[in-house]
Structure formats: C-alpha cells, structure tokens
Amino acid sequence: MGVFSRLSDIVNSNINAMLDQAEDPEKIVRLIIQEMEDTLVDVRSSAARAIADEKEVERKKADFKARSKEWESKAELAIAKGRDDLAKGAIAAKRKAQEMIELYDKERDAIAKSKAKANDDLEKLQAKLKEAKAKQRSLEIRRYAASDSVRINRAVYDGRIDEALARYERYERRIDELEAEAETYVMGRPKSLEDEFKELAAEDDVNAEFEALKKRVAARVTGS
C-alpha cells in the first residue's frame, strides 16, 4: 500500500509528523523514499512527453505556415492571370492553414503550461526527496549510536568482566605476597662489607650537608 495517493500529498507532507506517528519509522521512511522516487520517474516521463509534444506541434505549425505562404503566392499568381476563381480557392485554403496555425499556437500554450507545472512539481518533489533521505540518514546514525551504546553498556556491566578484574586483583595480591616473602629472606642477615662501606659514605654525606647548613644558619644570625 502506498504512503501517498497523489503528488500533492507528497509535496504537502510533513515527514517528521509521519515518522513520529509510525511504529517503525525506518520502514516508513524507506517506503516514503521509494514512493517519491517512483513518482519522480513518472513526473519526468510526463515532462519528456510534453517536450516531445511541443516539438511535434512546432513542426506541424511550421508546416502550415509554409502552406499558408504557398497558397498566398498561388492566389497572387491566379489574380495576375485573371483567374479569380482560383485565387479565391487559394485564399480559402490559406485561411484554413492559418486556422490550423492558431490551433497549434493554443496547443503549444497548453503544453508550455504543462511543462512549467512539471518543472515545478519536479523541484518540489526533489526537495521532499532530499528531506526524506536526510531523515533516513539521521535515523540510521541514531540507530548505530544506540546499538553501540547498548554494546558498550553490556560490556561495562557484564559480570564476567568484574570477575576477571577480581581475579587480576587476587593475582596482584599473590605477587605482592611472593615479593614480601622474598624480602623476608634477606631480613636479619649480617651486612656485607660492601654494604658497610656504602653506609659509611652515606653517613659522611649527611654530616657534610649538616655542617654546611649549620654554617649558613650561623652566618644569617651573625649578619642580623
């Protein structure tokens, strides 16, 4: 079943309102676009026929204009030859040709109006089609974003992840315990000769910095 019944329904449609009322907006917008594209093909076909009709009318009109001039020339020739009867017949034929020219002028005017209407319909229809496609793209983006959000939230609140993190924490705790156990093996052991010298060097550095600090403090007090 079509969404629209007439071209005017498409042109005057409120796509947002239609989608707001739809149970499945994405399905509806696809149907809207399909029907608009089908209608666009029909309108273009009508415009193409109007253009072809216009060319045919112009061709026939040109033919009768040529006939009119030809009959006028024949009427002049008949008058020159003293054949008034033939001249009157040629004039009558010319008048019929002119009547046909007038009919084709009216037909051309009608076709021109039809072309203008088709052009206007095409512009409005293309604008509506563009709007519908933009709405379709917007719905797709929203759906993808919502799907991504669901997937991310599902992962964030998945109990398996919490369980894995807890196992990781227990593993870290076990490593800490192993490291602490390793440290206990060196606790209470006598210092090596190398360690003794390192401590002496560190003690000398501390004493040197202490003496230097005392001198700076004494200098500030004396200066005051």
Secondary structure, DSSP 8 states (H G I E B T S, - for coil): --S-SSHHHHHT--HHHHHHH-SSHHHHHHHHHHHHHHHHHHHHHHHHHHHHHHHHHHHHHHHHHHHHHHHHHHHHHHHHTT-HHHHHHHHHHHHHHHHHHHHHHHHHHHHHHHHHHHHHHHHHHHHHHHHHHHHHHHHHHHHHHHHHHHHHHHHHT-HHHHHHHHHHHHHHHHHHHHHHHHHHTTTT----HHHHHHHHHHHHHHHHHHHHHHHHHHHHHHH-
